[in-house]
Amino acid sequence: MKENPVLLFARALDFAARKHVHQRRKGELAEPYVNHLSDVARLLAEATRGEDIAVVIAGLLHDTIEDTDTTSAELAKEFGPEIAELVGEVTDDKTLPKAERKRLQVETAPHKSPRARMIKLADKTSNLHSMIASPPKDWSLERRRDYIDWADKVAAGCRGVNVYLEQEFERARRRAKAALKA
């Protein structure tokens, strides 16, 4: 029998909050990292009208393998192989240098599954939301511009999967660019 989606979501939210408990966003406000995860999950829930709980939960958990001690096997045991595979598909290889990881995100985005591309779009949109509300204090204007340009390249490889997410990314990109001019 399949688990109730609300219970599954609540378990995933609790899991993500516990795994990321000591992490903060890079911005001036240093918000709890879970705020980013909830923003990604919200964007995916709105994009799917709540009809794809697996992609919403994978969005909530998308950084657990990359940024915590969580394994794919642990996610599969807790939330099933479908969610673990989605999270794995959007996980960067942290053994690679940052510049290589960023290059690979741009290069591989068009070849990911549609649901993984949706998670990538929601992630980049949420990151832009954070940059607008609370830019990292040690980031120069040039570094912020570079981030926006890079996020736009990743998003370009994700186009064609969900109109809502594409519109939300474009709105966030425009606002982030405008914030740099203010």
N, C-alpha and C positions, 0 to 999 in steps of 0.2 A: 504494500500500500504506500502511495506517495505521501510525503509529509505535507501538512498544511502549509501553504506559501507564507502566511503571516508568521507562523512559528519558525519556519526556515529563515525568513528575513530577520526576525528578532535574534535568533541564534547567531546569524552571520554578523549582525551589528555588534552584538556582545563580543564575538570572537575578534572582529577587527579592532574594536575599542581596546580590548585587552592587549592585543598584539602590538598596537601602536601607542600604548599608554604613555610612554616617555618621549614620544616624538612631537615636535612642534613644526609649524610652517616656517619658512625662511623669512617671512615678512616682518615689518616693524612691530606688528601686534603679536607675533609669535603665537598664533592661534593653535589650539590642539589639532593635531594632524587628522583626527577623525572628522573634522569639519570638511576637509577636502574629500574624504571618502564618501561622506553623506551627500555632498554636492554632486559628485559623479553619479551616485546611485539615484539621486533625485532626477538628474537630467535623463538618465536611461529609463526611469519609470515614466517620466512624461513623454519621452520619445516613443515608447512602446504602449502608451496608455495603460500601463500596469499589466500588460498581457504577456510579458516575457520575464518571469521571476528569475530565471537562471541568469540572464544578462544583467539584471539589476543587482543580484547578489554578487556576480563576478565583478561588477563595477565597484561594489563595496569592498571587495577583497583584493582588488587588482594589484595592490602594492605589497601584499603580505609575503609572497615568496621573495620579491626583490629587496624589501627593506626590513624584514624581520627574520627570525629563525624558522619560519614556517616552511614546510616542504610540500611538494605537490601531493605526495602520498597522504599527508595529514589532511590537506584540503579534500582529497577524494574520499577519505574515511568520514570526515565531518559533514561534507556537503555534496558528495557524489562526484563521479568522474566527469560529467558534463561541465560542472562549474570549475573543477580543478583544471581541465583542459583549456577552458577559456582564459583563466587567470594565467596559466602557463604560456599561452599564446601572446599575451601582452607584456610578459615579464622580460625585462632587459637582463642580459648576462653581465652581472656586476664584476666579473673577472676581467672584462675588457675596459680599456681606457674610456673616459667619459666622451671624448670626441668621437670615438669609434661607435659607441652605443648610440649617440645622437645621429650619426651618419646612417647606421643600420635602421633606425626608426623610420627615417625618410625613405630609405631604399625598400624596406620590407612592407611598409604600410599597405601599398596597393595589393599585395599578395596574401594578406590575412583574410580570415573568414569575415563575412559581413558583420557578425556580432562582435568580433574582436575589433573591427574598424569602428564600430559604434562606441565601444569602450574607449578607444584611443581618442576619438572626437570629444567625448564627454570629459576625458582626463585633460586634454589640452584646453578645452573651454573653461573648466574649473580652475586650471592654473592661471589662465588669463584673468578670471574673476578675482583671484587672490592678488595678482600683480596690480590690478586696478585699486582694490580696497586697501592693500597693505604691501607695498613693494618692498623687496628685500633691501634693507638699509645700506648694505655694502655693494649693491649693484649700481653701476653707472648707467646713465641714460643709454649709452651705446650698448651695454650688455642687455638692457631691457629690450632695446630695438632688435638686437640679434636674437633674443629669445622669441619675440613675436614673429620674426621672419622664419625662424626654424619651426615654430609651432604651425605656421601657415603651410610650410612645405609638408609636414607630417599630415596635416588635415587635408591637403590636396590629394594625397594618396588614399584618403578615406572617403572621398566624395562618392555619391551615388548610393549610399546605404540608408540614409535617413534624412529627409528634408528638414525636419525639426532641428536635429543636431547640427546640421550644416548651417542653418539660419542662426542658431544660438552661438556657434563658433564665430561666425562672421560678425554678429553684433558685439561679441566680446573682443574680437580683434580690432574692430573699429574704435571701440571705447578705450582699449589699451593704447592704441596709437594716439588717440586724441589726448589722453592723460599725459602722454610724454611731451605734448606741445604746450600744455597748460602751465 
